[in-house]
Amino acid sequence: MHASRTMARMNTLAHFEEQRPHLFAVAYRMLGSVTEAEDVLQDAWLRWDSSDATAIANPAGWLTTVVTRLCLDHFGSARVRRERYVGPWLPEPLVSVVDPADAAERSESLSMALLVVLESLSPLERAAFVLHEVFDYSYDDLAAMLERSPAACRQLVSRAHRHIDERPRRFPATGEAGRALVERFAIACATGDLDGLLAVLADDVTVVSDGGGVVHAARRAINGPAEVSRFLLRIAGKRPAGATAEAAIVNGGCGMVLRIDGRPWIVLAFDVSGDRIGTVSQVLNPAKLSHIV
């Protein structure tokens, strides 16, 4: 009997671990936080572990529904914290070793620019948009997950689209072209090359810095090539001795991780406008970098 219970729990855990990458992908896009997404997955696991898994016909759908509803429950407290946040808020950066070229259709949904826009949607609009537009769930699926009618879910997605389409389009810097663009940016900053930096910045470029009031960071967005380039070169000139920079995949695109004594100091994510850098997102808040190895 004991062996049977042990085997059943191992199977339960195996089912959950099989779904974990998908569940994390859903939760991260809904919450914009690695830490909060992991907390949601822990709660989902506890519910799954205490359920009668043998009676659940569609474990993947059941788990996605649980994660979705946990995220919706989480939005209230998260929104209060973000309203009190000092300076610009950016998502916790997702640093990975997976080349976005392997999943190009998903990389845009990870971009800092889009995740920031998603913050302005209502919780139901965000959930409906993420589930339908990113993960291809049908309106009937959404109706069951969100406890709304299919028609209401269609309206939620439509409202989300209208809001998103009002904003300038930004895409992660991906592939060889993206890597080359980021490399030129890094070299120009490191060498103080103003002309070289201006050559890679879009006319409507923006820098957003998230220090959370914990570390020194710009409390407003910096806009335009001239002001952005001066700001970036000034910051680069103050880089501490011993700081290192490494290329990384950040939020589905080419980015950088700056370290001091091996610890993450700043994570940079780049979104492009045309063939130039349109947004530079700088995450400096140590609490948002603690998950990065």
C-alpha positions as CSV (number, residue, x, y, z in Angstrom):
1,M,0.0,0.0,0.0
2,H,2.8,2.4,0.9
3,A,4.6,1.6,-2.4
4,S,1.4,2.2,-4.3
5,R,0.9,5.7,-2.7
6,T,4.6,6.5,-3.4
7,M,4.2,5.6,-7.0
8,A,1.0,7.6,-7.4
9,R,2.7,10.7,-5.9
10,M,5.6,10.3,-8.2
11,N,3.3,10.1,-11.2
12,T,1.5,13.2,-9.9
13,L,4.8,15.1,-9.6
14,A,5.9,13.8,-13.1
15,H,2.7,15.2,-14.6
16,F,3.2,18.6,-13.0
17,E,6.9,18.8,-14.0
18,E,5.9,18.0,-17.6
19,Q,3.6,21.0,-17.6
20,R,5.9,23.3,-15.6
21,P,7.5,25.1,-18.6
22,H,4.2,25.9,-20.1
23,L,2.7,27.0,-16.7
24,F,5.6,29.2,-16.0
25,A,5.4,30.8,-19.4
26,V,1.7,31.6,-18.8
27,A,2.3,33.0,-15.3
28,Y,5.3,35.1,-16.2
29,R,3.5,36.8,-19.1
30,M,0.5,37.5,-16.8
31,L,2.5,38.8,-13.9
32,G,5.8,40.1,-15.4
33,S,7.7,38.7,-12.4
34,V,9.8,35.5,-12.2
35,T,9.5,35.4,-8.4
36,E,5.7,35.9,-8.5
37,A,5.3,33.3,-11.3
38,E,7.2,30.8,-9.2
39,D,5.1,31.5,-6.2
40,V,2.0,30.9,-8.3
41,L,3.4,27.6,-9.6
42,Q,4.1,26.5,-6.0
43,D,0.5,27.2,-5.1
44,A,-0.7,25.3,-8.2
45,W,1.4,22.3,-7.3
46,L,-0.1,22.2,-3.8
47,R,-3.6,22.2,-5.3
48,W,-2.6,19.5,-7.9
49,D,-0.9,17.4,-5.2
50,S,-4.1,17.5,-3.0
51,S,-6.4,16.7,-5.9
52,D,-7.6,13.3,-7.2
53,A,-5.5,13.5,-10.4
54,T,-7.0,10.3,-11.7
55,A,-10.3,12.0,-11.9
56,I,-9.0,14.9,-14.0
57,A,-9.6,14.2,-17.7
58,N,-7.4,17.0,-19.0
59,P,-4.5,17.6,-16.6
60,A,-2.9,20.3,-18.8
61,G,-6.1,22.3,-19.1
62,W,-6.9,21.9,-15.4
63,L,-3.4,23.1,-14.4
64,T,-3.5,26.1,-16.8
65,T,-6.9,27.1,-15.4
66,V,-5.6,26.9,-11.8
67,V,-2.6,29.0,-12.7
68,T,-4.7,31.5,-14.6
69,R,-7.1,32.0,-11.6
70,L,-4.2,32.2,-9.2
71,C,-2.7,35.0,-11.3
72,L,-6.0,36.8,-11.4
73,D,-6.2,36.5,-7.6
74,H,-2.6,37.8,-7.4
75,F,-3.2,40.9,-9.5
76,G,-4.9,43.0,-6.8
77,S,-1.9,43.0,-4.3
78,A,0.6,43.2,-7.2
79,R,-1.1,46.3,-8.6
80,V,-1.1,48.0,-5.2
81,R,2.7,47.4,-4.9
82,R,3.3,48.7,-8.4
83,E,1.3,51.9,-7.7
84,R,3.6,52.6,-4.8
85,Y,6.7,51.7,-6.8
86,V,9.5,54.4,-6.9
87,G,10.3,55.4,-10.5
88,P,9.5,53.4,-13.6
89,W,8.4,49.7,-13.2
90,L,9.9,47.1,-15.4
91,P,9.3,43.3,-15.4
92,E,11.8,41.1,-13.7
93,P,14.1,40.2,-16.6
94,L,14.0,36.6,-17.9
95,V,17.5,35.6,-18.7
96,S,17.8,32.4,-20.6
97,V,20.2,30.4,-22.8
98,V,17.5,29.6,-25.4
99,D,18.1,31.4,-28.6
100,P,14.9,33.3,-29.5
101,A,15.4,32.1,-33.1
102,D,14.2,28.7,-31.8
103,A,10.9,30.2,-30.9
104,A,10.5,33.4,-32.9
105,E,6.7,33.3,-32.7
106,R,6.9,33.6,-28.9
107,S,9.7,36.1,-28.5
108,E,7.6,39.2,-29.1
109,S,5.3,38.2,-26.2
110,L,8.3,38.3,-23.9
111,S,9.6,41.7,-24.9
112,M,9.9,44.3,-22.1
113,A,8.0,46.8,-24.3
114,L,4.9,44.5,-24.6
115,L,5.0,43.4,-21.0
116,V,5.0,47.1,-19.9
117,V,2.0,47.7,-22.1
118,L,0.2,44.6,-20.7
119,E,0.5,46.3,-17.2
120,S,-2.0,48.9,-18.3
121,L,-4.7,46.3,-19.2
122,S,-7.3,45.1,-16.8
123,P,-6.5,41.7,-15.2
124,L,-9.1,39.9,-17.3
125,E,-8.0,41.6,-20.5
126,R,-4.4,40.6,-19.9
127,A,-5.3,37.0,-19.1
128,A,-7.5,36.7,-22.2
129,F,-4.9,38.3,-24.4
130,V,-2.1,36.1,-23.2
131,L,-4.0,32.9,-23.3
132,H,-5.6,33.5,-26.8
133,E,-2.9,35.5,-28.6
134,V,0.2,33.8,-27.2
135,F,-0.9,30.3,-26.4
136,D,-3.7,29.9,-28.9
137,Y,-6.4,28.9,-26.5
138,S,-9.9,29.1,-28.1
139,Y,-12.6,31.4,-26.9
140,D,-14.4,28.4,-25.5
141,D,-11.3,27.5,-23.5
142,L,-11.1,31.0,-22.2
143,A,-14.7,30.9,-21.2
144,A,-14.1,28.0,-19.0
145,M,-10.8,29.4,-17.5
146,L,-12.1,32.9,-16.9
147,E,-15.7,32.0,-16.1
148,R,-17.0,34.3,-18.7
149,S,-19.0,33.6,-21.9
150,P,-17.1,33.1,-25.2
151,A,-18.5,36.4,-26.5
152,A,-17.3,38.2,-23.4
153,C,-13.8,36.7,-23.8
154,R,-13.8,37.8,-27.5
155,Q,-14.5,41.3,-26.3
156,L,-11.7,41.2,-23.7
157,V,-9.2,40.2,-26.4
158,S,-10.5,42.9,-28.7
159,R,-10.2,45.6,-26.1
160,A,-6.7,44.4,-25.3
161,H,-5.7,44.6,-28.9
162,R,-7.1,48.1,-29.3
163,H,-5.1,49.3,-26.4
164,I,-1.9,47.6,-27.5
165,D,-2.2,48.7,-31.1
166,E,-2.3,52.3,-29.9
167,R,1.3,52.1,-28.8
168,P,4.5,52.1,-30.9
169,R,5.4,48.6,-32.0
170,R,8.7,47.3,-30.5
171,F,10.1,43.8,-31.1
172,P,13.0,42.0,-29.3
173,A,16.4,42.2,-31.1
174,T,16.8,38.7,-32.4
175,G,19.1,36.6,-34.6
176,E,22.4,37.7,-36.1
177,A,21.1,41.2,-36.9
178,G,20.0,41.7,-33.4
179,R,23.3,40.4,-32.0
180,A,25.3,42.7,-34.3
181,L,23.2,45.7,-33.3
182,V,23.6,45.0,-29.6
183,E,27.4,44.5,-30.1
184,R,27.7,47.8,-31.9
185,F,25.8,49.4,-29.0
186,A,28.1,47.8,-26.4
187,I,31.3,48.8,-28.2
188,A,30.1,52.4,-28.7
189,C,29.2,52.7,-25.0
190,A,32.5,51.1,-23.9
191,T,34.6,53.4,-26.1
192,G,32.7,56.6,-25.7
193,D,31.9,56.7,-29.4
194,L,29.0,59.1,-29.6
195,D,28.6,58.9,-33.4
196,G,28.7,55.1,-33.2
197,L,26.0,55.1,-30.6
198,L,23.8,57.5,-32.5
199,A,24.1,55.2,-35.5
200,V,22.3,52.4,-33.7
201,L,19.5,54.4,-32.0
202,A,16.1,55.0,-33.5
203,D,14.7,58.5,-33.8
204,D,12.2,57.7,-31.1
205,V,14.5,55.8,-28.8
206,T,13.7,55.6,-25.1
207,V,15.7,54.4,-22.1
208,V,13.7,53.2,-19.1
209,S,15.6,52.5,-15.8
210,D,14.2,50.5,-13.0
211,G,16.0,51.0,-9.7
212,G,12.9,50.7,-7.5
213,G,14.2,53.5,-5.2
214,V,16.7,51.0,-3.9
215,V,19.7,52.0,-6.1
216,H,20.4,55.2,-8.0
217,A,18.5,55.2,-11.3
218,A,16.8,57.7,-13.5
219,R,13.3,58.4,-12.2
220,R,11.8,59.1,-15.6
221,A,12.2,57.8,-19.1
222,I,14.9,59.4,-21.3
223,N,13.8,60.1,-24.8
224,G,15.4,61.0,-28.1
225,P,18.8,60.0,-29.6
226,A,20.7,63.1,-28.3
227,E,19.5,62.9,-24.7
228,V,19.7,59.0,-24.7
229,S,23.2,58.9,-26.0
230,R,24.5,61.5,-23.5
231,F,22.8,59.6,-20.7
232,L,24.2,56.2,-21.7
233,L,27.7,57.5,-22.2
234,R,27.6,59.2,-18.9
235,I,26.5,56.0,-17.2
236,A,29.1,54.0,-19.1
237,G,31.8,56.4,-17.9
238,K,30.9,55.7,-14.3
239,R,31.0,51.9,-14.6
240,P,32.8,50.5,-11.5
241,A,36.3,49.0,-11.9
242,G,36.0,45.2,-12.3
243,A,32.5,45.3,-13.8
244,T,32.0,42.9,-16.7
245,A,29.5,42.6,-19.4
246,E,28.2,39.5,-21.1
247,A,25.8,38.9,-23.9
248,A,22.6,37.1,-22.9
249,I,19.1,36.3,-24.1
250,V,16.9,38.6,-22.2
251,N,13.1,38.5,-22.5
252,G,13.3,36.7,-25.8
253,G,15.9,38.9,-27.4
254,C,19.5,39.8,-27.5
255,G,20.5,41.6,-24.3
256,M,23.3,42.0,-21.8
257,V,24.1,41.2,-18.1
258,L,26.5,43.5,-16.3
259,R,28.1,42.0,-13.2
260,I,30.2,43.2,-10.3
261,D,32.3,40.4,-8.6
262,G,30.1,37.9,-10.5
263,R,26.8,39.3,-9.1
264,P,24.2,40.7,-11.6
265,W,24.4,44.5,-11.4
266,I,22.3,45.6,-14.4
267,V,20.4,43.7,-17.0
268,L,19.8,45.3,-20.3
269,A,17.0,44.4,-22.7
270,F,16.8,45.8,-26.2
271,D,13.6,46.2,-28.3
272,V,14.0,47.4,-31.9
273,S,12.1,49.9,-34.1
274,G,12.9,49.1,-37.7
275,D,16.6,48.2,-37.8
276,R,17.6,50.3,-34.9
277,I,17.3,50.2,-31.1
278,G,14.0,51.6,-30.0
279,T,13.9,50.8,-26.3
280,V,16.7,50.2,-23.8
281,S,15.3,48.7,-20.6
282,Q,17.7,48.8,-17.7
283,V,16.8,46.7,-14.6
284,L,19.0,47.7,-11.6
285,N,16.7,46.9,-8.6
286,P,18.6,44.1,-6.8
287,A,15.4,42.4,-5.8
288,K,14.6,41.8,-9.5
289,L,18.0,40.3,-10.2
290,S,18.3,37.9,-7.3
291,H,17.0,34.9,-9.4
292,I,19.7,35.4,-12.1
293,V,22.7,33.0,-11.8
